[in-house]
Each structure stands twice: as C-alpha cells, then as structure tokens.
Amino acid sequence: MEFGKNLVNLRKKHNLSQEELAEKVGVARQTISKWELGETSPDLMQAMELAKIFKVSLDELVNNDIKDILVDKISNTEKLAGMIIKILRVLGVLLIIALIGFVLIFSSFKYFEAKPMSNAVSESVGIYCEINGNKEYFEATTNRDNPDLLEFRSSNELSLKDMGLNILDYKDINRLIKDVEKYVNSHGGDCN
C-alpha cells in the first residue's frame, strides 16, 4: 500500500479530518490532500510529526513492511542455529568416538607392554682374565626381582663348576668375582 492510502487510513482510524490533521502538523489542508492523493510527500520533519500524532513508527507510516524482513531474518537465524547445533552434535559424537578409540588403544598398549623379564639385570660386575693363553671375560650379575639370585657367564667354556665354585654359595657378586680371580691367579693366569 502506498503512503497516501496509508495516511487516509490512519487519519480515519484516529477520527481526524484533513483540516484537523493539517492544524496538528502545521500545514495547509490542501497539503494533506496532496499527500493522500500521492501528488507530494511530506519532508522528514513532517513525517516524524505525523508518526507522533498517529503513534506509529516511520516505517509503519510509510507502510514500509519490515515484518516480513524480520521474519525472514529470524527464520534464517533459526536455520543457522539449527545447523550449528547439528554440527556440534556430530563433533561431540566424533570426539566421544575418538576418546573411546584413544582409551582402547592406550589400554591395549598397557596390556601388551613389555614387562621386565624376571631375570633382568640389576647389577653387573665383570673382569678380563688371561688363563692358559686364552683371554676370558667373566661376568656376575644380580637379578632385579631377586637380588639374592646370582648369574655367571664366561666368554669361553670355563665355568664355575670347572673352577670348583658353586654359585649357590654366593650372595655377593663382588665376592664371586674375587674368587674367580683367585682361581685364575692360582692357575697361572692374570686378571685386570
């Protein structure tokens, strides 16, 4: 609807004649008639005065129907909010799946994690010796889980049994190595 028809409707709704309205706005009756016929339009100050008289906004006065625009904007905002909520839900589900996957992977690593061997070395003492023209390396180690359990290795075939020693007689690897050194020295060998 154009401004002129809207002005007629507002004037009649408020039971005002063209003359009464003209007096309130401060213009001639003919000016009101020209506005209603669409021949001329009020300036901004006159339009603001008309809006005050009819207690409407300038948009309503000129019949600038912004309600549809507002409804469209609200509708678009609601659509956008709905899309954002859907995206957040999907991201939430993906995050939960990722966390579950991480927990499963982490727990499987913990389950299959290499466990220390029961004979893992805690302490080791070694000595190089030469006996009967052969170079030997003797090493005594303690077990991490059971420090009283000693192990003995030699680089060649000479064993504790060959030396007349029994590993079960020892609790200290240093004492065992000293007795090996005594054996080598007593059989014409030398250790460093």
Secondary structure as UniProt FT lines:
FT   HELIX           3..13
FT   TURN            14..15
FT   HELIX           18..25
FT   HELIX           29..37
FT   HELIX           44..54
FT   HELIX           58..61
FT   TURN            62..63
FT   HELIX           67..112
FT   TURN            118..119
FT   STRAND          121..131
FT   TURN            132..133
FT   STRAND          134..143
FT   TURN            147..148
FT   STRAND          150..154
FT   HELIX           160..163
FT   HELIX           167..169
FT   HELIX           173..186
FT   TURN            187..188
FT   STRAND          190..191
//
